[in-house]
Each structure stands twice: as structure tokens, then as C-alpha cells.
Amino acid sequence: MIDEILPNLYRIEVPLPDNPLKAINSYVVKAGGQSLIIDTGMNRPECLSAISSGLKEIDVDPKKAEFFVTHYHADHSGLVSSLAADASTIYFSQADAAILNQVSSWLEKQSYFARMHGFPEDELQRAVKSHPGLRYISRGRLDFLLVKEGDTINIADYAFECIETPGHTRGHMCLYEADKKLFISGDHILGDITPNISAWSDEENRLNQYLISLDKVHDLDVELVLPGHRGYFKNFRERIQQLKSHHQVRADEVLLILQKGSKNAFQVASEMSWDMTYRTWALFPSMQKWFATGEAIAHLRYLEEKGKVRREVEGKKIVFLLR
């Protein structure tokens, strides 16, 4: 599906087969012979066919285009290596570029961390084997033009300001067009689903980062939000408040679970409420258990820094208790 959202600004909906997200929005700013493609879809034939067809329909040659990647996840970055020419400009944040070019070692570190937080070995092997970040990532080392907070990307009559919004990933970046009151949000703010905020390291308080990033953009003058998934929307500030409230409810739920006694993150995740069609935790695919556990760790770490929970080490596993 292709929409012309504003003059010279299009959305190509790229399907994500067998994925709960269903599709990703790739945005294209068309400017004669030089265009900008924002996010791409996974590195798999179905995605390549869809975005290639869409680009052809709006008469954009990807080999002559520039690219902007909001964050390293495969559904947003996977096709860059297939679409871009060797000399193409690919705008990317430094933090996420470092991860994308070392994805195997990154996943190995995450696996070690998952074991420490109670993720069972058999489930872990299945999750790693099916992880989209490994299966559908961009192939080969990519050269990026690194952008930072406040940099501007000019294309056609659009002037996009780069805004760093860590949380969903360490280097997540959004684009803001002040004159048109337009916000391209990647996975920072979604309209009818909640971005996954996972922690797979003790280096950062990822949920706190995310909440700070929500506050950071709250006062921008935005009339239209173009998210990475599902439909675009206008209730920018209202949606930010909804997302903040969601995570407070999540944190309260974690505290309630820990009232029953100490648990590791995998056990906490198994008792949390998830908007999934599976009747029981046992029926969750291993990959969904991975995402859920990552989110549980993020909330536990947040509560730990708030002084509401503490951790202990039992054997080689980390458990959490109410403080």
C-alpha cells in the first residue's frame, strides 16, 4: 500500500510476514533525482519485493537515493544493503551503527545476560535461532554518515531535524520538521501499540531513558506523527501521556508480582499481562518470551534505581525482591 501523505512525501507499507507487527512504514521524500528513504523493512524477499514495487510506482530509484535509519532493528534497517548503492549516503546514529556492524557479538552478550536472569537454555536456543535481528539483518559492513542531535537533513522542501530519543534502542533517532509540524517517530512513539522497551545490559536504565525521551519531545509543535508501524496519528501529546501511564501500570504490576516473593526476570515476565492471543505463558513462542523478559528486566532495573526493589544472586542467577 502506498499513500501520499503530503506533497512529495509518501508511505510505503512493507509487510513483515509471520510477525505480530504485521508491517513497517517506509517513508519516502521524493526530490527529482535525489530522494530520501526512511527505514526499509527486513532483509527478506517479501520485504524487498514490496518496497521495490512501491519505489518503482512513485518513480524513485533507490540507487540514487539517500537513506535514514531510525534504529538498528532488522525491520527498519535490514534492506539498506540491498537497496543502497556503494556510494549512497546512509544517515544513522553512532550508538546504533556500532551495534548493527557487530550484531553477532551483540546477540552473544544478550544471551549471557538472559541466562543470568533465568531464561531457560532450551528456550534461549530457540529464541536466538529465530531472532529477526540475526536472521533478517542487513548483510555486510555498512558505511554510515553519522548524525547527532540537532543535525539537519534537507531534501526537497523538507528540513528534518535529528532528535536523539534513546529507549527503544540506545541510539534511536527521530526526525522533526518544524515548519510542517511533522514528527517521524520510528518506534519511539506508536499510535495503537506500545514500543517494546527491553534491557539486555546493566550499563543503562533503558526504561528511564525512554521516559526522559518522551518528555524531551513532549513540547514540540506536532500536528502529524508518522510512526514506524500502523497508522499515522495526530494526538501527539495525549499519546505520550498514555505511554507514560502504561509503563507506570507495568511497574506497579511488577511490584505486585514480587509481593509473592523473590523471582528472576523470566518468572516475573511469565506473570505479567501481555496483549497476546496465547492463552498461557507456556504457549508463547520463545521469541515472544525473549521480548517479554527483556521488558521485565527494564522495569525491574527502573524500580531498582527508584529504590523499590533490590537484587540478590542465587547460584548464577539474579533474583529480585521488594526493598
C-alpha positions as CSV (number, residue, x, y, z in Angstrom):
1,M,0.0,0.0,0.0
2,I,1.3,3.5,-0.9
3,D,-0.1,6.8,0.5
4,E,0.9,10.3,-0.5
5,I,0.8,11.9,2.9
6,L,1.9,15.4,1.9
7,P,3.4,16.8,-1.3
8,N,6.5,14.7,-2.2
9,L,6.1,12.6,1.0
10,Y,4.9,9.0,0.6
11,R,4.4,6.0,2.9
12,I,5.2,2.5,1.5
13,E,3.7,-0.2,3.8
14,V,6.2,-3.1,3.8
15,P,4.7,-6.4,5.0
16,L,6.5,-8.4,7.8
17,P,5.4,-12.0,7.2
18,D,4.7,-14.1,10.4
19,N,5.4,-11.1,12.6
20,P,3.0,-9.6,15.2
21,L,3.9,-6.2,13.9
22,K,2.4,-7.1,10.5
23,A,4.1,-4.3,8.5
24,I,6.6,-1.5,8.7
25,N,6.1,2.0,7.3
26,S,8.9,3.1,5.0
27,Y,8.7,6.9,4.3
28,V,10.0,8.4,1.1
29,V,10.6,12.0,0.3
30,K,10.8,12.4,-3.5
31,A,13.0,15.2,-4.8
32,G,13.7,14.8,-8.5
33,G,16.8,12.7,-9.0
34,Q,17.7,12.8,-5.2
35,S,15.3,11.3,-2.7
36,L,15.3,10.2,0.9
37,I,14.1,6.7,2.1
38,I,13.4,6.4,5.8
39,D,13.6,2.8,7.1
40,T,13.3,-0.2,4.8
41,G,11.9,-3.5,6.1
42,M,13.6,-6.8,6.9
43,N,16.2,-8.4,4.7
44,R,13.9,-11.0,3.2
45,P,12.4,-11.4,-0.3
46,E,8.9,-10.4,0.6
47,C,10.0,-7.1,2.0
48,L,12.4,-6.4,-0.9
49,S,9.6,-7.1,-3.4
50,A,7.1,-4.8,-1.7
51,I,9.4,-1.8,-1.2
52,S,10.9,-2.2,-4.7
53,S,7.5,-2.2,-6.2
54,G,6.5,0.8,-4.2
55,L,9.6,2.8,-5.1
56,K,9.0,2.0,-8.8
57,E,5.4,3.1,-8.6
58,I,6.4,6.6,-7.3
59,D,9.4,6.7,-9.7
60,V,12.2,6.6,-7.1
61,D,15.5,4.9,-7.9
62,P,16.9,3.6,-4.6
63,K,20.5,3.6,-6.1
64,K,20.2,7.4,-6.4
65,A,18.5,7.9,-3.1
66,E,19.8,8.7,0.4
67,F,18.7,6.7,3.4
68,F,17.9,7.5,7.0
69,V,17.6,4.6,9.5
70,T,15.7,5.4,12.8
71,H,17.3,2.5,14.6
72,Y,19.2,-0.8,14.1
73,H,16.3,-3.3,14.4
74,A,16.1,-5.5,11.3
75,D,12.6,-4.4,10.3
76,H,14.0,-0.9,10.0
77,S,17.5,-1.4,8.7
78,G,17.5,-4.9,7.0
79,L,17.2,-3.9,3.4
80,V,19.6,-1.0,3.4
81,S,22.5,-3.1,2.0
82,S,20.2,-4.4,-0.8
83,L,18.7,-1.0,-1.8
84,A,21.7,1.4,-1.5
85,A,24.5,1.8,-3.9
86,D,28.1,1.7,-2.8
87,A,28.3,5.5,-2.7
88,S,24.8,6.1,-1.2
89,T,24.6,8.3,1.9
90,I,23.1,6.4,4.9
91,Y,22.3,8.6,7.9
92,F,22.5,6.7,11.2
93,S,23.2,7.3,14.9
94,Q,26.6,6.4,16.2
95,A,25.3,4.2,19.0
96,D,23.1,2.0,16.8
97,A,25.6,1.9,13.9
98,A,28.1,0.3,16.3
99,I,25.6,-2.4,17.2
100,L,24.5,-3.1,13.6
101,N,28.0,-3.7,12.4
102,Q,28.7,-6.2,15.3
103,V,25.3,-7.9,15.6
104,S,26.7,-11.4,16.3
105,S,28.8,-10.4,19.3
106,W,25.9,-8.2,20.5
107,L,23.5,-11.1,20.5
108,E,26.0,-13.3,22.3
109,K,26.2,-10.7,25.1
110,Q,22.5,-10.6,25.3
111,S,22.2,-14.4,25.6
112,Y,24.7,-14.4,28.5
113,F,22.6,-11.7,30.2
114,A,19.4,-13.6,29.5
115,R,20.8,-16.7,31.3
116,M,21.6,-14.7,34.3
117,H,18.0,-13.5,34.5
118,G,16.5,-17.0,34.4
119,F,15.9,-17.6,30.7
120,P,15.9,-21.4,30.3
121,E,18.6,-22.8,28.0
122,D,16.3,-24.6,25.6
123,E,14.0,-21.6,25.2
124,L,17.1,-19.4,24.7
125,Q,18.5,-21.5,21.9
126,R,15.1,-21.4,20.1
127,A,14.9,-17.6,20.6
128,V,18.4,-17.0,19.3
129,K,17.8,-19.3,16.3
130,S,14.6,-17.4,15.3
131,H,15.7,-13.9,16.3
132,P,14.9,-11.5,13.5
133,G,17.8,-9.4,14.4
134,L,20.1,-12.2,13.3
135,R,18.0,-13.8,10.5
136,Y,16.9,-10.6,8.6
137,I,19.6,-8.1,9.3
138,S,21.5,-6.1,6.7
139,R,24.4,-8.1,5.3
140,G,27.9,-6.9,5.1
141,R,29.6,-4.0,6.8
142,L,27.9,-0.6,6.0
143,D,29.5,2.8,5.9
144,F,27.3,5.4,7.6
145,L,27.2,9.2,7.7
146,L,26.7,9.5,11.5
147,V,24.2,12.1,12.6
148,K,23.6,13.5,16.0
149,E,21.2,15.7,18.0
150,G,20.4,18.9,16.1
151,D,21.8,17.9,12.7
152,T,19.5,18.8,9.8
153,I,18.7,16.7,6.7
154,N,17.4,18.9,3.8
155,I,15.5,17.2,1.0
156,A,13.0,18.8,-1.4
157,D,11.2,21.5,0.7
158,Y,11.7,19.5,3.9
159,A,14.2,20.3,6.6
160,F,14.3,17.4,9.1
161,E,16.0,18.0,12.4
162,C,17.6,14.9,14.0
163,I,16.4,14.2,17.6
164,E,18.1,11.6,19.7
165,T,15.5,9.5,21.6
166,P,17.2,6.6,23.4
167,G,15.0,4.0,25.0
168,H,13.6,1.6,22.4
169,T,17.3,1.3,21.3
170,R,20.3,3.0,22.7
171,G,20.7,5.2,19.5
172,H,17.1,5.6,18.4
173,M,16.6,8.8,16.4
174,C,13.5,10.7,15.2
175,L,13.0,13.4,12.6
176,Y,11.2,16.6,13.2
177,E,10.0,19.0,10.5
178,A,9.1,22.2,12.4
179,D,7.5,24.2,9.5
180,K,5.2,21.3,8.6
181,K,4.8,20.3,12.3
182,L,5.7,16.7,11.3
183,F,7.3,14.1,13.5
184,I,8.7,10.9,12.1
185,S,8.8,8.8,15.2
186,G,10.3,5.4,14.2
187,D,9.5,3.1,17.2
188,H,9.7,5.8,19.8
189,I,6.0,6.7,19.7
190,L,3.5,4.3,18.1
191,G,-0.2,5.1,17.9
192,D,-2.1,1.9,18.9
193,I,0.6,-0.4,20.1
194,T,3.3,0.1,22.7
195,P,7.0,0.1,21.8
196,N,9.0,-2.7,23.4
197,I,11.4,-1.3,26.0
198,S,13.9,-4.0,26.8
199,A,17.1,-4.1,28.8
200,W,19.8,-6.6,28.0
201,S,22.6,-4.9,29.9
202,D,23.3,-3.4,33.3
203,E,25.0,-0.5,31.7
204,E,21.8,1.6,31.3
205,N,18.4,2.2,32.8
206,R,16.6,1.7,29.5
207,L,13.1,2.5,30.7
208,N,14.2,5.6,32.4
209,Q,15.9,6.7,29.2
210,Y,12.7,6.1,27.3
211,L,10.6,8.1,29.7
212,I,13.1,11.0,29.6
213,S,13.0,10.8,25.7
214,L,9.2,11.0,25.8
215,D,9.4,14.2,28.0
216,K,12.1,15.6,25.7
217,V,9.8,15.7,22.7
218,H,6.6,16.5,24.5
219,D,6.6,20.2,23.9
220,L,7.4,20.0,20.2
221,D,4.7,21.6,18.0
222,V,3.5,18.5,16.2
223,E,0.3,18.1,14.2
224,L,1.1,14.7,12.5
225,V,3.1,11.7,13.7
226,L,4.4,9.2,11.2
227,P,5.3,6.1,13.2
228,G,7.3,3.0,12.2
229,H,4.2,0.8,12.4
230,R,0.5,1.0,11.9
231,G,-1.3,4.2,11.1
232,Y,-0.2,7.8,11.5
233,F,-2.0,9.9,14.1
234,K,-2.4,13.5,15.5
235,N,-2.9,13.1,19.2
236,F,0.9,13.5,19.9
237,R,0.9,14.8,23.5
238,E,-2.0,12.6,24.5
239,R,-0.3,9.6,23.2
240,I,2.9,10.4,25.1
241,Q,0.9,10.6,28.3
242,Q,-0.7,7.3,27.5
243,L,2.7,5.6,27.0
244,K,4.0,7.1,30.3
245,S,0.9,5.8,32.1
246,H,1.3,2.4,30.5
247,H,4.8,2.0,32.0
248,Q,3.6,3.1,35.4
249,V,0.9,0.5,35.4
250,R,3.6,-2.1,34.2
251,A,5.9,-1.1,37.1
252,D,3.1,-1.4,39.6
253,E,2.3,-4.8,38.3
254,V,5.9,-5.9,38.8
255,L,5.8,-4.8,42.4
256,L,2.5,-6.7,42.9
257,I,4.1,-9.9,41.5
258,L,7.1,-9.5,43.8
259,Q,4.9,-9.3,46.8
260,K,4.6,-13.1,46.5
261,G,8.4,-13.5,47.0
262,S,11.7,-13.3,45.1
263,K,11.7,-14.1,41.4
264,N,14.0,-13.8,38.4
265,A,13.1,-11.7,35.4
266,F,11.9,-14.7,33.4
267,Q,9.5,-15.6,36.2
268,V,8.3,-12.1,36.5
269,A,7.6,-11.9,32.8
270,S,5.6,-15.1,32.9
271,E,3.2,-13.4,35.4
272,M,2.8,-10.1,33.7
273,S,-0.1,-9.1,31.5
274,W,0.6,-9.3,27.8
275,D,-1.7,-8.3,24.9
276,M,-1.2,-11.6,23.1
277,T,-3.6,-14.2,21.7
278,Y,-1.9,-17.1,23.5
279,R,-3.9,-18.4,26.5
280,T,-0.9,-19.2,28.7
281,W,2.7,-18.3,29.0
282,A,3.7,-21.8,28.1
283,L,2.2,-21.3,24.6
284,F,4.2,-18.1,23.9
285,P,6.8,-18.6,21.2
286,S,10.3,-18.5,22.5
287,M,10.9,-15.2,20.7
288,Q,7.9,-13.6,22.4
289,K,9.2,-14.8,25.7
290,W,12.5,-13.1,24.9
291,F,10.8,-9.7,24.2
292,A,8.7,-10.1,27.4
293,T,11.7,-10.9,29.6
294,G,13.7,-8.0,28.2
295,E,10.8,-5.7,29.1
296,A,10.5,-7.2,32.6
297,I,14.2,-6.6,33.1
298,A,13.8,-3.0,32.0
299,H,11.1,-2.4,34.6
300,L,12.9,-4.3,37.3
301,R,16.0,-2.1,36.7
302,Y,13.9,1.0,36.7
303,L,12.3,0.0,40.1
304,E,15.7,-0.9,41.5
305,E,17.1,2.6,40.8
306,K,13.9,4.0,42.3
307,G,14.8,2.1,45.5
308,K,11.7,-0.1,45.4
309,V,13.3,-3.5,44.6
310,R,16.7,-5.0,45.2
311,R,18.6,-7.9,43.6
312,E,20.4,-10.9,45.0
313,V,22.4,-13.6,43.3
314,E,21.3,-17.2,43.9
315,G,23.8,-19.5,42.3
316,K,24.5,-17.9,39.0
317,K,21.0,-16.4,38.7
318,I,19.8,-12.9,39.6
319,V,16.6,-12.6,41.5
320,F,14.6,-9.5,42.6
321,L,12.9,-8.8,45.9
322,L,10.8,-5.9,47.2
323,R,13.0,-3.5,49.2
